[in-house]
Amino acid sequence: MKRLLLGLGLAGLLAWLIALHSNLGGKTMAPLRFPTYPPALALEMMALGNKELASTLIFYNAQFYFGEKYAWRKEEPEYQRLFAGLDKATDLDPRNMDCYYFAQGLFSDIKPAIPVLNRLLKKGLESRPTDWYLPFFLSANYYFQLKDPVTAAHYLQKAAALNPDNALFASLSARMLYQGNQTEAAVLYLRAFIKETNNPSVQKLLLKRLYALEAIHYLEQAVATFTTQHNRPPRTLAELIHAGIIKKIPADPYGGTFEFDATGRVVTTSKLAEAWKDHDKRDHNQQAQ
C-alpha cells in the first residue's frame, strides 16, 4: 500500500513539474505562484495518513519553486507562502530536517521573519532534541539578527552539550554571556564544561577562555567595589591599584591589554581572539596602502 501511495505521489509530482516547465519554450511565461496548502489535518487526510510522504512532497515543491522563481526567472519569491508551506510540512512531519535547513537558508537574512523562523526551529528542536544544528541555528538568529547574546548563548550551550568535542560552541557560548553582561555565568559555565569533558584539546582551548573571563570578572568586581566606595566608577583600571582594591591588573592569556570601553565596560584589546595581533597588523597595512 505504501509503495502504491509513494508511486502516486511521485507521479503527481512529475505531472506538476511537467506542467510547470511546459511553457518555458514560449515567448512569455505565465506567473509562477507557490500553492496555498490546506491545513495540516486536511493534508494528512488527503495523504491517507502518510504524513511523511506529504511533508516530503511539499518540501520538494518548495525547492523546485524557489529554484525556478529565483534562479531561473530572476523574480522575487513569495516568501510568506513558502514559509507557510514549510510550516505545514513540519506540522505533518516535525522530524523533516530538510525543511529546517531550507527555512534557515531562506529566512535567516530577513530580520522581520526571524520570530516565525525561530518558532519553526523550536518546533523541530522539540522533535529532534539530539540534533545540534537546530539550537545552533537558533543561536545564530538570536545573536546576529535579534542582538540577544544571552538567549543566543542558551541555545549554543545546547549545541555544545550535543557536540561536546566542538570546543568552539562552548567557547562562543561563554563569550556571548560575557557580551550580555553575565561574566560570572560565563565563568561558571566554562568551569562545569571543562570538568565534564575528557578531550584534552577541548580542555586546553577552553581553559584559556576561562582564564581570560576570570580576569575580567575579577576586574568587574573591583570596579563595583570602587564605585561603592567612591560614588563614581573608576576612570582607568590603574585607579583600582591606587585605591588599594587590587594589587595589579591581571594578564590577558590572549596577549591583549585590559581597559575600559566607551561605556565603562571591562574589555581587552585582544577581543578574546587568537592571533589578534596578526589581524590588527594586516588591517593596518591594508589601510595604509
C-alpha positions as CSV (number, residue, x, y, z in Angstrom):
1,M,0.0,0.0,0.0
2,K,2.8,2.4,0.9
3,R,4.6,1.7,-2.4
4,L,1.4,2.5,-4.3
5,L,0.9,5.7,-2.4
6,L,4.6,6.6,-3.0
7,G,4.2,5.9,-6.7
8,L,1.0,8.0,-6.9
9,G,2.7,10.8,-5.0
10,L,5.8,10.8,-7.3
11,A,3.6,10.6,-10.4
12,G,1.7,13.7,-9.2
13,L,4.9,15.5,-8.5
14,L,6.2,14.6,-12.0
15,A,3.0,15.8,-13.6
16,W,3.3,19.1,-11.7
17,L,6.9,19.5,-12.9
18,I,5.9,18.8,-16.5
19,A,3.1,21.4,-16.3
20,L,5.4,23.9,-14.6
21,H,8.1,23.7,-17.3
22,S,5.8,23.2,-20.3
23,N,5.8,27.0,-21.1
24,L,9.5,27.6,-21.0
25,G,9.9,27.4,-24.7
26,G,7.4,30.2,-25.4
27,K,8.0,33.9,-25.6
28,T,6.1,34.6,-22.4
29,M,5.8,32.7,-19.2
30,A,2.7,32.5,-17.0
31,P,3.2,33.9,-13.5
32,L,4.7,31.2,-11.2
33,R,2.8,31.0,-7.9
34,F,3.6,28.9,-4.9
35,P,0.5,27.0,-3.9
36,T,-1.5,27.7,-0.7
37,Y,-1.9,24.4,1.1
38,P,-4.9,23.4,3.2
39,P,-4.4,22.9,7.0
40,A,-2.1,20.0,8.1
41,L,-5.1,17.9,9.2
42,A,-6.6,18.1,5.7
43,L,-3.3,17.3,4.1
44,E,-2.9,14.3,6.3
45,M,-6.3,13.0,5.3
46,M,-5.6,13.7,1.6
47,A,-2.3,11.7,2.0
48,L,-4.3,8.8,3.5
49,G,-2.3,9.1,6.7
50,N,1.1,9.1,5.1
51,K,2.3,12.3,6.7
52,E,6.0,11.8,6.0
53,L,5.3,11.5,2.2
54,A,3.1,14.6,2.1
55,S,5.7,16.5,4.1
56,T,8.5,15.5,1.7
57,L,6.5,16.4,-1.4
58,I,5.8,19.9,0.0
59,F,9.5,20.3,0.7
60,Y,10.5,19.3,-2.9
61,N,7.7,21.5,-4.2
62,A,9.2,24.5,-2.3
63,Q,12.7,23.7,-3.6
64,F,11.6,23.4,-7.2
65,Y,9.6,26.6,-6.9
66,F,12.4,28.6,-5.4
67,G,14.9,27.4,-7.9
68,E,12.6,28.2,-10.8
69,K,11.4,31.6,-9.4
70,Y,14.7,32.9,-8.1
71,A,17.5,31.3,-10.1
72,W,15.8,30.9,-13.5
73,R,13.2,33.7,-13.7
74,K,15.2,36.1,-11.5
75,E,11.9,37.0,-9.8
76,E,11.2,37.7,-6.1
77,P,9.8,34.5,-4.5
78,E,6.6,34.5,-2.4
79,Y,8.4,34.2,0.9
80,Q,5.2,34.2,3.0
81,R,3.7,31.4,1.0
82,L,7.0,29.5,1.1
83,F,7.2,29.7,4.9
84,A,3.5,28.7,5.2
85,G,4.3,25.6,3.1
86,L,7.3,24.7,5.1
87,D,5.4,25.3,8.4
88,K,2.7,22.9,7.3
89,A,5.2,20.3,6.0
90,T,6.8,20.3,9.5
91,D,3.3,20.1,11.1
92,L,2.9,16.9,9.1
93,D,6.4,15.6,9.9
94,P,8.2,17.6,12.6
95,R,11.3,15.5,12.0
96,N,11.7,16.6,8.4
97,M,15.2,18.1,8.8
98,D,15.4,19.2,5.2
99,C,12.6,21.8,5.9
100,Y,14.6,23.3,8.7
101,Y,17.8,23.5,6.7
102,F,15.9,25.1,3.8
103,A,14.0,27.6,6.0
104,Q,17.2,28.7,7.8
105,G,18.9,29.3,4.5
106,L,15.9,31.2,3.1
107,F,14.8,33.4,6.0
108,S,17.8,33.9,8.3
109,D,18.8,37.1,6.4
110,I,15.3,38.5,6.6
111,K,15.1,40.2,10.0
112,P,11.3,40.6,10.2
113,A,11.0,36.8,9.5
114,I,13.2,35.8,12.4
115,P,10.5,35.4,15.1
116,V,8.5,33.0,13.0
117,L,11.6,31.2,11.7
118,N,12.7,30.7,15.3
119,R,9.2,29.3,16.2
120,L,9.7,26.8,13.3
121,L,13.1,25.8,14.5
122,K,11.9,25.4,18.1
123,K,9.2,23.0,16.7
124,G,12.0,21.0,15.2
125,L,14.0,21.1,18.4
126,E,11.2,19.5,20.3
127,S,11.0,16.6,17.8
128,R,14.8,16.3,17.2
129,P,16.3,17.0,20.7
130,T,19.6,15.3,19.8
131,D,20.3,17.3,16.6
132,W,22.8,20.1,17.4
133,Y,22.1,22.0,14.1
134,L,18.7,23.3,15.4
135,P,20.0,25.0,18.6
136,F,23.0,26.3,16.5
137,F,20.6,27.9,14.0
138,L,18.6,29.4,16.8
139,S,21.7,30.8,18.5
140,A,22.8,32.4,15.3
141,N,19.4,34.1,14.7
142,Y,19.2,35.4,18.3
143,Y,22.8,36.7,18.2
144,F,23.1,38.2,14.7
145,Q,19.6,39.4,14.0
146,L,17.9,39.9,17.3
147,K,21.0,41.1,19.1
148,D,20.3,39.0,22.1
149,P,23.6,37.4,23.2
150,V,22.2,35.8,26.4
151,T,19.5,33.8,24.6
152,A,21.9,33.0,21.9
153,A,24.3,31.6,24.5
154,H,21.5,29.5,25.9
155,Y,20.9,27.7,22.6
156,L,24.6,27.5,21.8
157,Q,25.1,25.7,25.1
158,K,22.5,23.1,24.0
159,A,24.5,22.7,20.7
160,A,27.7,22.3,22.8
161,A,26.2,19.7,25.0
162,L,25.1,17.7,21.9
163,N,28.5,18.1,20.3
164,P,31.0,18.3,23.2
165,D,34.1,17.7,21.1
166,N,33.5,21.0,19.3
167,A,35.2,23.5,21.7
168,L,34.1,26.4,19.6
169,F,30.4,26.1,20.7
170,A,31.3,26.2,24.4
171,S,33.8,29.0,23.9
172,L,31.4,31.1,22.0
173,S,28.6,30.5,24.5
174,A,30.8,31.9,27.2
175,R,31.7,34.9,25.1
176,M,28.1,35.6,24.4
177,L,27.3,35.5,28.1
178,Y,30.1,38.0,28.7
179,Q,28.7,40.3,26.0
180,G,25.4,40.1,27.7
181,N,26.9,41.3,30.9
182,Q,26.8,37.9,32.5
183,T,30.5,37.3,33.0
184,E,30.1,35.3,36.2
185,A,27.6,32.9,34.5
186,A,30.2,32.5,31.6
187,V,32.9,31.6,34.1
188,L,30.6,29.1,36.0
189,Y,29.5,27.5,32.7
190,L,33.1,27.0,31.4
191,R,34.2,25.5,34.7
192,A,31.4,23.0,34.6
193,F,32.0,22.2,30.9
194,I,35.8,21.7,31.4
195,K,35.2,19.5,34.3
196,E,32.9,17.2,32.3
197,T,34.9,16.9,29.1
198,N,37.5,14.2,28.6
199,N,39.0,15.8,25.5
200,P,42.4,17.3,26.3
201,S,42.4,19.6,23.3
202,V,39.0,20.9,24.2
203,Q,40.1,21.5,27.8
204,K,43.2,23.4,26.7
205,L,41.3,25.7,24.4
206,L,38.5,26.4,27.0
207,L,40.9,26.9,29.9
208,K,42.4,29.8,28.0
209,R,39.0,31.4,27.5
210,L,38.2,30.6,31.2
211,Y,41.3,32.4,32.5
212,A,40.5,35.5,30.4
213,L,36.9,35.6,31.7
214,E,38.0,35.0,35.3
215,A,40.4,38.0,34.9
216,I,37.6,40.2,33.5
217,H,35.2,39.1,36.3
218,Y,37.9,39.9,38.9
219,L,38.2,43.4,37.4
220,E,34.5,43.9,37.2
221,Q,34.1,43.1,40.9
222,A,36.9,45.5,41.7
223,V,35.2,48.2,39.7
224,A,31.9,47.6,41.6
225,T,33.8,47.9,44.9
226,F,35.5,51.2,43.8
227,T,32.2,52.6,42.7
228,T,30.6,51.8,46.0
229,Q,33.4,53.4,47.9
230,H,33.8,56.5,45.8
231,N,30.3,57.0,44.5
232,R,31.7,57.0,41.0
233,P,33.2,54.5,38.6
234,P,37.0,54.5,38.1
235,R,38.3,56.4,35.1
236,T,41.0,53.9,34.4
237,L,41.9,50.4,35.7
238,A,45.0,51.9,37.3
239,E,42.8,53.7,39.8
240,L,41.9,50.3,41.2
241,I,45.5,49.8,42.1
242,H,45.9,53.3,43.5
243,A,42.8,52.8,45.7
244,G,44.3,49.6,47.1
245,I,41.5,47.4,45.8
246,I,43.7,45.2,43.7
247,K,47.5,44.8,43.6
248,K,47.9,44.5,39.9
249,I,46.0,44.2,36.7
250,P,45.9,40.5,35.6
251,A,47.3,39.4,32.4
252,D,45.1,38.6,29.4
253,P,46.1,35.0,28.3
254,Y,45.4,36.0,24.7
255,G,48.1,38.7,25.0
256,G,45.9,41.8,25.0
257,T,45.5,44.6,27.5
258,F,42.5,45.1,29.7
259,E,40.9,48.5,29.5
260,F,37.5,50.3,29.6
261,D,35.5,50.8,26.5
262,A,33.4,53.9,25.9
263,T,30.6,52.6,28.1
264,G,32.9,51.9,31.0
265,R,32.8,48.1,30.4
266,V,35.9,46.0,31.0
267,V,37.2,44.8,27.7
268,T,40.5,43.6,26.2
269,T,42.4,44.7,23.1
270,S,42.7,41.0,22.1
271,K,38.9,40.8,21.8
272,L,39.3,37.3,23.4
273,A,40.6,36.0,20.0
274,E,43.6,34.0,18.9
275,A,46.2,35.7,16.7
276,W,44.5,39.1,17.1
277,K,47.8,41.0,16.7
278,D,48.3,39.4,13.2
279,H,44.8,40.5,12.2
280,D,45.3,44.1,13.5
281,K,48.6,44.3,11.7
282,R,47.0,43.1,8.5
283,D,44.2,45.6,8.8
284,H,46.7,48.5,9.5
285,N,48.7,47.5,6.4
286,Q,45.6,47.4,4.2
287,Q,44.5,50.9,5.4
288,A,48.0,52.3,4.7
289,Q,48.0,51.0,1.1
